Amino acid sequence: MAHPVVHTEIRSQDPDATRQFFADLFGWKVASEGAFPGYTFIDTGAEGGPYVAISPRQGAEDEVLFFVAVDDVAATLTRAEELGGSIVQEAQQVPGTSFGVFADAQGHKIGVASNG
């Protein structure tokens, strides 16, 4: 399986202000509401790129993440740990996808996602 970047996400303490900032800067628009309150998909005006979302924080700090497509989210998180990384957000299931977040040994946070 190829492992393309399939999703990007900005997790913010103030998602409304973050949406407004990027709307003013880049002309981005809210395309639709996501799976939980305050989570919105963004229309960047470009076709064919990864999905973009702005949401409330899901941890203690603001983050900008990209998500890589994998076959098995839980197995990928486990493998990241075996390679010296750490799990930041355990595998979770939302309608249509599963996802999780790990940090590599240097602390860079990366998401992984799988349809299904």
Chimera marker file (.cmm) of the C-alpha trace (Angstrom):
<marker_set name="trace">
<marker id="1" x="0.000" y="0.000" z="0.000" r="1" g="1" b="0" radius="0.5"/>
<marker id="2" x="1.169" y="3.514" z="-0.751" r="1" g="1" b="0" radius="0.5"/>
<marker id="3" x="1.102" y="5.838" z="2.261" r="1" g="1" b="0" radius="0.5"/>
<marker id="4" x="-0.005" y="9.278" z="1.014" r="1" g="1" b="0" radius="0.5"/>
<marker id="5" x="-0.878" y="12.233" z="3.200" r="1" g="1" b="0" radius="0.5"/>
<marker id="6" x="-4.687" y="12.110" z="3.189" r="1" g="1" b="0" radius="0.5"/>
<marker id="7" x="-5.745" y="14.626" z="5.818" r="1" g="1" b="0" radius="0.5"/>
<marker id="8" x="-4.451" y="17.728" z="7.572" r="1" g="1" b="0" radius="0.5"/>
<marker id="9" x="-5.831" y="19.148" z="10.764" r="1" g="1" b="0" radius="0.5"/>
<marker id="10" x="-5.390" y="22.291" z="12.838" r="1" g="1" b="0" radius="0.5"/>
<marker id="11" x="-6.394" y="21.647" z="16.461" r="1" g="1" b="0" radius="0.5"/>
<marker id="12" x="-6.923" y="24.950" z="18.243" r="1" g="1" b="0" radius="0.5"/>
<marker id="13" x="-7.912" y="26.300" z="21.647" r="1" g="1" b="0" radius="0.5"/>
<marker id="14" x="-10.103" y="28.757" z="19.695" r="1" g="1" b="0" radius="0.5"/>
<marker id="15" x="-11.210" y="27.023" z="16.471" r="1" g="1" b="0" radius="0.5"/>
<marker id="16" x="-13.578" y="29.870" z="15.524" r="1" g="1" b="0" radius="0.5"/>
<marker id="17" x="-10.732" y="32.414" z="15.617" r="1" g="1" b="0" radius="0.5"/>
<marker id="18" x="-8.490" y="29.959" z="13.754" r="1" g="1" b="0" radius="0.5"/>
<marker id="19" x="-11.106" y="29.481" z="11.017" r="1" g="1" b="0" radius="0.5"/>
<marker id="20" x="-11.505" y="33.263" z="10.718" r="1" g="1" b="0" radius="0.5"/>
<marker id="21" x="-7.727" y="33.802" z="10.504" r="1" g="1" b="0" radius="0.5"/>
<marker id="22" x="-7.309" y="31.331" z="7.647" r="1" g="1" b="0" radius="0.5"/>
<marker id="23" x="-10.454" y="32.587" z="5.911" r="1" g="1" b="0" radius="0.5"/>
<marker id="24" x="-9.038" y="36.110" z="5.989" r="1" g="1" b="0" radius="0.5"/>
<marker id="25" x="-5.531" y="34.993" z="4.998" r="1" g="1" b="0" radius="0.5"/>
<marker id="26" x="-6.246" y="32.354" z="2.332" r="1" g="1" b="0" radius="0.5"/>
<marker id="27" x="-9.968" y="32.650" z="1.572" r="1" g="1" b="0" radius="0.5"/>
<marker id="28" x="-10.673" y="29.211" z="3.097" r="1" g="1" b="0" radius="0.5"/>
<marker id="29" x="-14.343" y="28.433" z="3.780" r="1" g="1" b="0" radius="0.5"/>
<marker id="30" x="-16.082" y="26.024" z="6.128" r="1" g="1" b="0" radius="0.5"/>
<marker id="31" x="-17.268" y="23.204" z="3.876" r="1" g="1" b="0" radius="0.5"/>
<marker id="32" x="-19.134" y="21.016" z="6.404" r="1" g="1" b="0" radius="0.5"/>
<marker id="33" x="-19.410" y="20.027" z="10.028" r="1" g="1" b="0" radius="0.5"/>
<marker id="34" x="-17.472" y="16.957" z="11.114" r="1" g="1" b="0" radius="0.5"/>
<marker id="35" x="-18.084" y="14.133" z="13.531" r="1" g="1" b="0" radius="0.5"/>
<marker id="36" x="-18.112" y="16.202" z="16.740" r="1" g="1" b="0" radius="0.5"/>
<marker id="37" x="-18.990" y="19.783" z="17.790" r="1" g="1" b="0" radius="0.5"/>
<marker id="38" x="-16.584" y="22.448" z="16.586" r="1" g="1" b="0" radius="0.5"/>
<marker id="39" x="-14.898" y="20.116" z="14.091" r="1" g="1" b="0" radius="0.5"/>
<marker id="40" x="-15.241" y="21.461" z="10.559" r="1" g="1" b="0" radius="0.5"/>
<marker id="41" x="-13.951" y="20.437" z="7.165" r="1" g="1" b="0" radius="0.5"/>
<marker id="42" x="-12.466" y="23.307" z="5.175" r="1" g="1" b="0" radius="0.5"/>
<marker id="43" x="-12.823" y="24.175" z="1.488" r="1" g="1" b="0" radius="0.5"/>
<marker id="44" x="-9.375" y="25.421" z="0.493" r="1" g="1" b="0" radius="0.5"/>
<marker id="45" x="-10.511" y="26.079" z="-3.082" r="1" g="1" b="0" radius="0.5"/>
<marker id="46" x="-8.163" y="23.428" z="-4.501" r="1" g="1" b="0" radius="0.5"/>
<marker id="47" x="-9.235" y="20.087" z="-5.924" r="1" g="1" b="0" radius="0.5"/>
<marker id="48" x="-7.370" y="16.869" z="-5.302" r="1" g="1" b="0" radius="0.5"/>
<marker id="49" x="-5.456" y="17.824" z="-2.165" r="1" g="1" b="0" radius="0.5"/>
<marker id="50" x="-5.787" y="16.181" z="1.234" r="1" g="1" b="0" radius="0.5"/>
<marker id="51" x="-8.813" y="16.909" z="3.380" r="1" g="1" b="0" radius="0.5"/>
<marker id="52" x="-8.327" y="19.864" z="5.748" r="1" g="1" b="0" radius="0.5"/>
<marker id="53" x="-10.100" y="20.302" z="9.086" r="1" g="1" b="0" radius="0.5"/>
<marker id="54" x="-10.046" y="22.806" z="11.935" r="1" g="1" b="0" radius="0.5"/>
<marker id="55" x="-11.145" y="21.548" z="15.324" r="1" g="1" b="0" radius="0.5"/>
<marker id="56" x="-10.953" y="22.112" z="19.068" r="1" g="1" b="0" radius="0.5"/>
<marker id="57" x="-7.807" y="20.827" z="20.753" r="1" g="1" b="0" radius="0.5"/>
<marker id="58" x="-7.839" y="17.135" z="21.564" r="1" g="1" b="0" radius="0.5"/>
<marker id="59" x="-4.969" y="17.419" z="24.033" r="1" g="1" b="0" radius="0.5"/>
<marker id="60" x="-3.211" y="20.019" z="26.135" r="1" g="1" b="0" radius="0.5"/>
<marker id="61" x="-1.855" y="22.151" z="23.291" r="1" g="1" b="0" radius="0.5"/>
<marker id="62" x="-2.630" y="23.494" z="19.841" r="1" g="1" b="0" radius="0.5"/>
<marker id="63" x="-1.333" y="21.315" z="17.007" r="1" g="1" b="0" radius="0.5"/>
<marker id="64" x="-1.000" y="21.190" z="13.261" r="1" g="1" b="0" radius="0.5"/>
<marker id="65" x="-1.008" y="17.578" z="12.065" r="1" g="1" b="0" radius="0.5"/>
<marker id="66" x="-0.977" y="15.664" z="8.840" r="1" g="1" b="0" radius="0.5"/>
<marker id="67" x="-2.401" y="12.163" z="8.604" r="1" g="1" b="0" radius="0.5"/>
<marker id="68" x="-0.883" y="9.331" z="6.573" r="1" g="1" b="0" radius="0.5"/>
<marker id="69" x="-3.028" y="6.524" z="5.102" r="1" g="1" b="0" radius="0.5"/>
<marker id="70" x="-2.311" y="3.104" z="6.623" r="1" g="1" b="0" radius="0.5"/>
<marker id="71" x="-3.987" y="-0.310" z="6.502" r="1" g="1" b="0" radius="0.5"/>
<marker id="72" x="-4.216" y="-0.731" z="10.281" r="1" g="1" b="0" radius="0.5"/>
<marker id="73" x="-4.099" y="2.244" z="12.654" r="1" g="1" b="0" radius="0.5"/>
<marker id="74" x="-3.531" y="0.244" z="15.867" r="1" g="1" b="0" radius="0.5"/>
<marker id="75" x="-0.741" y="-1.856" z="14.302" r="1" g="1" b="0" radius="0.5"/>
<marker id="76" x="0.966" y="1.266" z="12.958" r="1" g="1" b="0" radius="0.5"/>
<marker id="77" x="0.838" y="2.944" z="16.377" r="1" g="1" b="0" radius="0.5"/>
<marker id="78" x="2.324" y="-0.186" z="17.958" r="1" g="1" b="0" radius="0.5"/>
<marker id="79" x="5.100" y="-0.258" z="15.339" r="1" g="1" b="0" radius="0.5"/>
<marker id="80" x="5.845" y="3.428" z="15.970" r="1" g="1" b="0" radius="0.5"/>
<marker id="81" x="6.341" y="2.586" z="19.659" r="1" g="1" b="0" radius="0.5"/>
<marker id="82" x="8.631" y="-0.321" z="18.762" r="1" g="1" b="0" radius="0.5"/>
<marker id="83" x="10.763" y="2.119" z="16.746" r="1" g="1" b="0" radius="0.5"/>
<marker id="84" x="11.159" y="4.488" z="19.719" r="1" g="1" b="0" radius="0.5"/>
<marker id="85" x="8.113" y="6.683" z="19.268" r="1" g="1" b="0" radius="0.5"/>
<marker id="86" x="5.155" y="7.143" z="21.598" r="1" g="1" b="0" radius="0.5"/>
<marker id="87" x="1.395" y="7.065" z="21.184" r="1" g="1" b="0" radius="0.5"/>
<marker id="88" x="-0.166" y="10.501" z="21.639" r="1" g="1" b="0" radius="0.5"/>
<marker id="89" x="-3.764" y="9.587" z="20.778" r="1" g="1" b="0" radius="0.5"/>
<marker id="90" x="-4.860" y="5.940" z="20.802" r="1" g="1" b="0" radius="0.5"/>
<marker id="91" x="-6.681" y="4.475" z="17.802" r="1" g="1" b="0" radius="0.5"/>
<marker id="92" x="-10.216" y="5.845" z="17.614" r="1" g="1" b="0" radius="0.5"/>
<marker id="93" x="-13.161" y="5.085" z="15.380" r="1" g="1" b="0" radius="0.5"/>
<marker id="94" x="-15.455" y="7.789" z="13.968" r="1" g="1" b="0" radius="0.5"/>
<marker id="95" x="-17.972" y="7.341" z="11.156" r="1" g="1" b="0" radius="0.5"/>
<marker id="96" x="-16.086" y="6.289" z="8.030" r="1" g="1" b="0" radius="0.5"/>
<marker id="97" x="-12.551" y="6.218" z="9.441" r="1" g="1" b="0" radius="0.5"/>
<marker id="98" x="-10.238" y="5.247" z="12.253" r="1" g="1" b="0" radius="0.5"/>
<marker id="99" x="-7.287" y="7.378" z="13.312" r="1" g="1" b="0" radius="0.5"/>
<marker id="100" x="-4.584" y="7.858" z="15.903" r="1" g="1" b="0" radius="0.5"/>
<marker id="101" x="-1.567" y="10.070" z="16.560" r="1" g="1" b="0" radius="0.5"/>
<marker id="102" x="1.992" y="9.164" z="17.479" r="1" g="1" b="0" radius="0.5"/>
<marker id="103" x="5.178" y="11.104" z="18.132" r="1" g="1" b="0" radius="0.5"/>
<marker id="104" x="8.489" y="9.950" z="16.717" r="1" g="1" b="0" radius="0.5"/>
<marker id="105" x="11.561" y="9.689" z="18.954" r="1" g="1" b="0" radius="0.5"/>
<marker id="106" x="12.236" y="13.432" z="18.425" r="1" g="1" b="0" radius="0.5"/>
<marker id="107" x="8.678" y="14.414" z="19.394" r="1" g="1" b="0" radius="0.5"/>
<marker id="108" x="7.230" y="15.177" z="15.926" r="1" g="1" b="0" radius="0.5"/>
<marker id="109" x="3.516" y="14.359" z="15.983" r="1" g="1" b="0" radius="0.5"/>
<marker id="110" x="2.021" y="12.532" z="12.996" r="1" g="1" b="0" radius="0.5"/>
<marker id="111" x="-1.476" y="11.141" z="12.497" r="1" g="1" b="0" radius="0.5"/>
<marker id="112" x="-2.376" y="7.874" z="10.826" r="1" g="1" b="0" radius="0.5"/>
<marker id="113" x="-5.787" y="7.053" z="9.367" r="1" g="1" b="0" radius="0.5"/>
<marker id="114" x="-7.616" y="4.183" z="7.735" r="1" g="1" b="0" radius="0.5"/>
<marker id="115" x="-10.988" y="4.084" z="6.005" r="1" g="1" b="0" radius="0.5"/>
<marker id="116" x="-13.286" y="1.676" z="7.702" r="1" g="1" b="0" radius="0.5"/>
<link id1="1" id2="2" r="1" g="1" b="0" radius="0.2"/>
<link id1="2" id2="3" r="1" g="1" b="0" radius="0.2"/>
<link id1="3" id2="4" r="1" g="1" b="0" radius="0.2"/>
<link id1="4" id2="5" r="1" g="1" b="0" radius="0.2"/>
<link id1="5" id2="6" r="1" g="1" b="0" radius="0.2"/>
<link id1="6" id2="7" r="1" g="1" b="0" radius="0.2"/>
<link id1="7" id2="8" r="1" g="1" b="0" radius="0.2"/>
<link id1="8" id2="9" r="1" g="1" b="0" radius="0.2"/>
<link id1="9" id2="10" r="1" g="1" b="0" radius="0.2"/>
<link id1="10" id2="11" r="1" g="1" b="0" radius="0.2"/>
<link id1="11" id2="12" r="1" g="1" b="0" radius="0.2"/>
<link id1="12" id2="13" r="1" g="1" b="0" radius="0.2"/>
<link id1="13" id2="14" r="1" g="1" b="0" radius="0.2"/>
<link id1="14" id2="15" r="1" g="1" b="0" radius="0.2"/>
<link id1="15" id2="16" r="1" g="1" b="0" radius="0.2"/>
<link id1="16" id2="17" r="1" g="1" b="0" radius="0.2"/>
<link id1="17" id2="18" r="1" g="1" b="0" radius="0.2"/>
<link id1="18" id2="19" r="1" g="1" b="0" radius="0.2"/>
<link id1="19" id2="20" r="1" g="1" b="0" radius="0.2"/>
<link id1="20" id2="21" r="1" g="1" b="0" radius="0.2"/>
<link id1="21" id2="22" r="1" g="1" b="0" radius="0.2"/>
<link id1="22" id2="23" r="1" g="1" b="0" radius="0.2"/>
<link id1="23" id2="24" r="1" g="1" b="0" radius="0.2"/>
<link id1="24" id2="25" r="1" g="1" b="0" radius="0.2"/>
<link id1="25" id2="26" r="1" g="1" b="0" radius="0.2"/>
<link id1="26" id2="27" r="1" g="1" b="0" radius="0.2"/>
<link id1="27" id2="28" r="1" g="1" b="0" radius="0.2"/>
<link id1="28" id2="29" r="1" g="1" b="0" radius="0.2"/>
<link id1="29" id2="30" r="1" g="1" b="0" radius="0.2"/>
<link id1="30" id2="31" r="1" g="1" b="0" radius="0.2"/>
<link id1="31" id2="32" r="1" g="1" b="0" radius="0.2"/>
<link id1="32" id2="33" r="1" g="1" b="0" radius="0.2"/>
<link id1="33" id2="34" r="1" g="1" b="0" radius="0.2"/>
<link id1="34" id2="35" r="1" g="1" b="0" radius="0.2"/>
<link id1="35" id2="36" r="1" g="1" b="0" radius="0.2"/>
<link id1="36" id2="37" r="1" g="1" b="0" radius="0.2"/>
<link id1="37" id2="38" r="1" g="1" b="0" radius="0.2"/>
<link id1="38" id2="39" r="1" g="1" b="0" radius="0.2"/>
<link id1="39" id2="40" r="1" g="1" b="0" radius="0.2"/>
<link id1="40" id2="41" r="1" g="1" b="0" radius="0.2"/>
<link id1="41" id2="42" r="1" g="1" b="0" radius="0.2"/>
<link id1="42" id2="43" r="1" g="1" b="0" radius="0.2"/>
<link id1="43" id2="44" r="1" g="1" b="0" radius="0.2"/>
<link id1="44" id2="45" r="1" g="1" b="0" radius="0.2"/>
<link id1="45" id2="46" r="1" g="1" b="0" radius="0.2"/>
<link id1="46" id2="47" r="1" g="1" b="0" radius="0.2"/>
<link id1="47" id2="48" r="1" g="1" b="0" radius="0.2"/>
<link id1="48" id2="49" r="1" g="1" b="0" radius="0.2"/>
<link id1="49" id2="50" r="1" g="1" b="0" radius="0.2"/>
<link id1="50" id2="51" r="1" g="1" b="0" radius="0.2"/>
<link id1="51" id2="52" r="1" g="1" b="0" radius="0.2"/>
<link id1="52" id2="53" r="1" g="1" b="0" radius="0.2"/>
<link id1="53" id2="54" r="1" g="1" b="0" radius="0.2"/>
<link id1="54" id2="55" r="1" g="1" b="0" radius="0.2"/>
<link id1="55" id2="56" r="1" g="1" b="0" radius="0.2"/>
<link id1="56" id2="57" r="1" g="1" b="0" radius="0.2"/>
<link id1="57" id2="58" r="1" g="1" b="0" radius="0.2"/>
<link id1="58" id2="59" r="1" g="1" b="0" radius="0.2"/>
<link id1="59" id2="60" r="1" g="1" b="0" radius="0.2"/>
<link id1="60" id2="61" r="1" g="1" b="0" radius="0.2"/>
<link id1="61" id2="62" r="1" g="1" b="0" radius="0.2"/>
<link id1="62" id2="63" r="1" g="1" b="0" radius="0.2"/>
<link id1="63" id2="64" r="1" g="1" b="0" radius="0.2"/>
<link id1="64" id2="65" r="1" g="1" b="0" radius="0.2"/>
<link id1="65" id2="66" r="1" g="1" b="0" radius="0.2"/>
<link id1="66" id2="67" r="1" g="1" b="0" radius="0.2"/>
<link id1="67" id2="68" r="1" g="1" b="0" radius="0.2"/>
<link id1="68" id2="69" r="1" g="1" b="0" radius="0.2"/>
<link id1="69" id2="70" r="1" g="1" b="0" radius="0.2"/>
<link id1="70" id2="71" r="1" g="1" b="0" radius="0.2"/>
<link id1="71" id2="72" r="1" g="1" b="0" radius="0.2"/>
<link id1="72" id2="73" r="1" g="1" b="0" radius="0.2"/>
<link id1="73" id2="74" r="1" g="1" b="0" radius="0.2"/>
<link id1="74" id2="75" r="1" g="1" b="0" radius="0.2"/>
<link id1="75" id2="76" r="1" g="1" b="0" radius="0.2"/>
<link id1="76" id2="77" r="1" g="1" b="0" radius="0.2"/>
<link id1="77" id2="78" r="1" g="1" b="0" radius="0.2"/>
<link id1="78" id2="79" r="1" g="1" b="0" radius="0.2"/>
<link id1="79" id2="80" r="1" g="1" b="0" radius="0.2"/>
<link id1="80" id2="81" r="1" g="1" b="0" radius="0.2"/>
<link id1="81" id2="82" r="1" g="1" b="0" radius="0.2"/>
<link id1="82" id2="83" r="1" g="1" b="0" radius="0.2"/>
<link id1="83" id2="84" r="1" g="1" b="0" radius="0.2"/>
<link id1="84" id2="85" r="1" g="1" b="0" radius="0.2"/>
<link id1="85" id2="86" r="1" g="1" b="0" radius="0.2"/>
<link id1="86" id2="87" r="1" g="1" b="0" radius="0.2"/>
<link id1="87" id2="88" r="1" g="1" b="0" radius="0.2"/>
<link id1="88" id2="89" r="1" g="1" b="0" radius="0.2"/>
<link id1="89" id2="90" r="1" g="1" b="0" radius="0.2"/>
<link id1="90" id2="91" r="1" g="1" b="0" radius="0.2"/>
<link id1="91" id2="92" r="1" g="1" b="0" radius="0.2"/>
<link id1="92" id2="93" r="1" g="1" b="0" radius="0.2"/>
<link id1="93" id2="94" r="1" g="1" b="0" radius="0.2"/>
<link id1="94" id2="95" r="1" g="1" b="0" radius="0.2"/>
<link id1="95" id2="96" r="1" g="1" b="0" radius="0.2"/>
<link id1="96" id2="97" r="1" g="1" b="0" radius="0.2"/>
<link id1="97" id2="98" r="1" g="1" b="0" radius="0.2"/>
<link id1="98" id2="99" r="1" g="1" b="0" radius="0.2"/>
<link id1="99" id2="100" r="1" g="1" b="0" radius="0.2"/>
<link id1="100" id2="101" r="1" g="1" b="0" radius="0.2"/>
<link id1="101" id2="102" r="1" g="1" b="0" radius="0.2"/>
<link id1="102" id2="103" r="1" g="1" b="0" radius="0.2"/>
<link id1="103" id2="104" r="1" g="1" b="0" radius="0.2"/>
<link id1="104" id2="105" r="1" g="1" b="0" radius="0.2"/>
<link id1="105" id2="106" r="1" g="1" b="0" radius="0.2"/>
<link id1="106" id2="107" r="1" g="1" b="0" radius="0.2"/>
<link id1="107" id2="108" r="1" g="1" b="0" radius="0.2"/>
<link id1="108" id2="109" r="1" g="1" b="0" radius="0.2"/>
<link id1="109" id2="110" r="1" g="1" b="0" radius="0.2"/>
<link id1="110" id2="111" r="1" g="1" b="0" radius="0.2"/>
<link id1="111" id2="112" r="1" g="1" b="0" radius="0.2"/>
<link id1="112" id2="113" r="1" g="1" b="0" radius="0.2"/>
<link id1="113" id2="114" r="1" g="1" b="0" radius="0.2"/>
<link id1="114" id2="115" r="1" g="1" b="0" radius="0.2"/>
<link id1="115" id2="116" r="1" g="1" b="0" radius="0.2"/>
</marker_set>
